[in-house]
Amino acid sequence: MIIIRYLKDLKQVKKWNLIDDPSFLPAAESNCFNIVKMIMERNFAPVIVFSFSKKDCEAYALQMSKLNFNSEEEKALVDEVFNNAIDNLSDDDKKLPQVKITHDRKVKKKFR
């Protein structure tokens, strides 16, 4: 895994069959990331990305978080919808790990 982090050439990583999983490439970009990025740059949106693997889905989501899909006005609306949804959850649901992680990431991103 240490070797993979220092390899900058994704083609070489694939050639050596070092990865089958995007989570092994924290610094590199997956094919999925590159495709979504191209779709957004060429204004071919909207796009839906689907993965059967929870692990891959989380890895893709982390990679996609680097992209900016919304205008400032849209970001404000997303924040409002997110906060309203969190406010409507029961106290037990607010304690779920998925909710806490999402909320913590959102708060962290806001203060960057």
C-alpha positions in Angstrom: 0.0 0.0 0.0 2.9 2.4 0.7 4.1 1.9 -2.9 0.7 2.8 -4.3 0.6 6.1 -2.4 3.9 7.2 -4.0 3.0 6.1 -7.6 1.9 9.1 -9.5 1.1 7.3 -12.7 -2.3 5.6 -12.4 -1.7 3.6 -15.6 1.4 2.1 -14.1 -0.5 1.1 -11.0 -3.1 -0.6 -13.2 -0.4 -2.2 -15.3 1.1 -3.8 -12.1 -2.4 -4.9 -11.0 -1.8 -3.3 -7.6 -5.4 -2.1 -7.2 -8.9 -3.3 -7.8 -10.4 -0.9 -5.3 -10.5 2.9 -5.4 -10.0 3.2 -1.6 -6.4 2.1 -2.1 -5.7 5.3 -4.0 -6.3 8.1 -1.6 -4.2 10.6 -3.5 -4.8 9.3 -7.1 -8.1 9.6 -9.0 -10.2 6.7 -10.0 -11.6 6.2 -13.5 -15.0 7.0 -12.0 -13.7 10.3 -10.6 -12.2 11.2 -14.0 -15.4 10.3 -15.9 -17.6 12.4 -13.5 -15.1 15.3 -13.7 -15.2 15.2 -17.5 -19.0 15.1 -17.6 -19.1 18.1 -15.3 -16.5 20.0 -17.3 -18.3 19.4 -20.6 -21.8 20.2 -19.1 -23.1 16.7 -19.7 -24.7 16.6 -16.3 -26.8 15.3 -14.6 -25.1 11.9 -14.0 -25.8 9.1 -11.6 -23.0 6.9 -10.3 -23.9 3.6 -8.9 -21.8 1.0 -7.0 -22.8 -2.3 -5.5 -20.0 -2.1 -3.0 -20.3 0.0 0.2 -16.6 0.3 0.4 -16.3 1.5 -3.2 -19.2 3.8 -2.8 -17.6 5.6 0.2 -14.3 5.8 -1.6 -16.0 7.3 -4.7 -17.9 9.7 -2.5 -14.7 10.9 -0.8 -13.1 11.4 -4.2 -16.1 13.3 -5.6 -16.1 15.6 -2.5 -13.1 17.3 -4.2 -15.3 18.4 -7.1 -17.5 21.5 -7.0 -20.9 20.8 -8.5 -23.0 23.7 -7.2 -23.0 27.5 -7.4 -22.9 29.5 -4.2 -26.7 29.9 -4.3 -27.2 26.2 -4.8 -24.8 25.5 -1.9 -26.9 27.6 0.4 -30.0 25.7 -0.7 -28.2 22.3 -0.1 -27.2 23.5 3.4 -30.7 24.5 4.2 -32.2 21.2 3.0 -29.4 19.2 4.9 -29.9 21.2 8.1 -33.7 20.7 7.9 -33.3 17.0 7.4 -31.0 16.7 10.3 -33.3 18.7 12.5 -36.2 16.4 11.7 -34.3 13.2 12.7 -35.0 11.6 16.1 -32.4 11.9 18.8 -31.5 8.2 18.2 -31.1 8.7 14.5 -28.9 11.7 15.0 -26.5 9.4 16.9 -26.1 7.0 14.0 -22.5 6.8 12.7 -23.5 7.7 9.2 -25.3 10.8 10.3 -22.5 11.9 12.6 -19.8 11.3 9.9 -21.8 13.2 7.3 -22.5 16.1 9.7 -18.9 16.3 10.9 -17.5 16.3 7.3 -20.0 19.0 6.4 -18.9 21.2 9.3 -15.2 20.6 8.6 -15.7 21.6 5.0 -17.5 24.7 6.0 -14.5 26.0 8.0 -11.8 25.3 5.4 
